[in-house]
């Protein structure tokens, strides 16, 4: 956002809302969302999209990732991945295993 827009609208969320878009304001209540609720939210979004949401598409991805040891672990725990992610595997090792 440029200085002109910042002066006119104040903060980023106010600018977004003035454009008629939904901002991603998070409250303290958001921090109290349980893992069970996060799983329900991501399952609902996956059903709506017809695929697993990406980190950028899921509003609570940071919280979900932090609580579950990463995004892929979270998707696995939510039943949206068939394979359990392997920890500490480099991309090269993963690629070799995938291409076998």
C-alpha positions as CSV (number, residue, x, y, z in Angstrom):
1,X,0.0,0.0,0.0
2,X,1.4,3.4,-0.9
3,X,1.7,6.3,1.5
4,X,-1.2,8.0,-0.2
5,X,-3.5,5.0,0.4
6,X,-2.2,4.6,4.0
7,X,-3.0,8.2,4.8
8,X,-6.4,7.9,3.3
9,X,-7.5,4.6,4.8
10,X,-5.2,4.1,7.8
11,X,-4.3,0.5,8.2
12,X,-4.2,-2.3,5.7
13,X,-7.3,-4.0,6.9
14,X,-9.3,-0.8,6.6
15,X,-8.0,-0.3,3.1
16,X,-9.1,-3.8,2.1
17,X,-12.5,-3.4,3.7
18,X,-13.0,0.0,2.0
19,X,-12.5,-1.9,-1.3
20,X,-15.4,-4.2,-0.4
21,X,-13.2,-7.2,0.4
22,X,-13.1,-9.3,3.5
23,X,-10.1,-8.6,5.7
24,X,-8.3,-11.3,7.8
25,X,-8.7,-9.7,11.2
26,X,-7.8,-12.1,13.9
27,X,-9.0,-11.8,17.4
28,X,-7.7,-13.3,20.6
29,X,-10.5,-15.8,20.2
30,X,-8.8,-17.1,17.0
31,X,-5.8,-18.2,19.1
32,X,-8.0,-20.4,21.2
33,X,-9.2,-22.5,18.3
34,X,-8.6,-26.2,19.1
35,X,-6.8,-28.6,16.9
36,X,-10.1,-30.4,16.4
37,X,-11.7,-27.2,15.2
38,X,-8.8,-26.5,12.8
39,X,-9.2,-30.0,11.4
40,X,-12.9,-29.5,10.9
41,X,-12.2,-26.1,9.2
42,X,-9.6,-27.6,6.8
43,X,-11.8,-30.6,5.9
44,X,-14.7,-28.2,5.1
45,X,-12.4,-26.1,2.9
46,X,-11.0,-29.1,1.2
47,X,-14.5,-30.3,0.4
48,X,-15.4,-26.9,-0.9
49,X,-12.3,-26.6,-3.1
50,X,-12.4,-30.2,-4.3
51,X,-8.7,-30.5,-3.2
52,X,-6.5,-29.8,-0.2
53,X,-6.1,-26.1,0.5
54,X,-2.6,-24.6,0.3
55,X,-1.0,-22.8,3.2
56,X,-1.8,-19.5,1.6
57,X,-5.5,-20.5,1.2
58,X,-6.1,-21.7,4.7
59,X,-6.7,-18.8,7.1
60,X,-5.3,-20.6,10.1
61,X,-2.4,-22.4,8.4
62,X,0.3,-20.8,10.7
63,X,-1.5,-22.0,13.8
64,X,-2.2,-25.4,12.4
65,X,1.4,-25.9,11.2
66,X,2.8,-24.8,14.5
67,X,0.5,-27.1,16.5
68,X,1.1,-30.1,14.4
69,X,4.8,-30.0,13.4
70,X,4.2,-28.6,9.9
71,X,1.5,-28.2,7.3
72,X,1.9,-31.7,5.8
73,X,1.6,-33.2,9.3
74,X,-1.5,-31.2,9.9
75,X,-3.1,-32.5,6.6
76,X,-2.1,-36.0,7.6
77,X,-3.7,-35.7,11.0
78,X,-6.8,-34.2,9.3
79,X,-7.0,-37.3,7.0
80,X,-6.2,-35.4,3.9
81,X,-2.9,-37.1,3.2
82,X,-2.5,-40.8,2.7
83,X,1.2,-40.9,3.7
84,X,2.6,-39.7,7.0
85,X,5.3,-37.1,6.2
86,X,8.8,-38.3,6.9
87,X,10.7,-35.9,9.2
88,X,14.1,-34.5,8.3
89,X,14.1,-35.9,4.8
90,X,15.9,-33.6,2.3
91,X,14.3,-32.8,-1.0
92,X,16.8,-34.9,-2.8
93,X,16.1,-37.9,-0.7
94,X,12.4,-37.4,-1.1
95,X,12.8,-37.1,-4.8
96,X,14.8,-40.3,-5.1
97,X,12.2,-42.2,-3.1
98,X,9.4,-40.7,-5.2
99,X,11.0,-41.6,-8.5
100,X,11.7,-45.2,-7.6
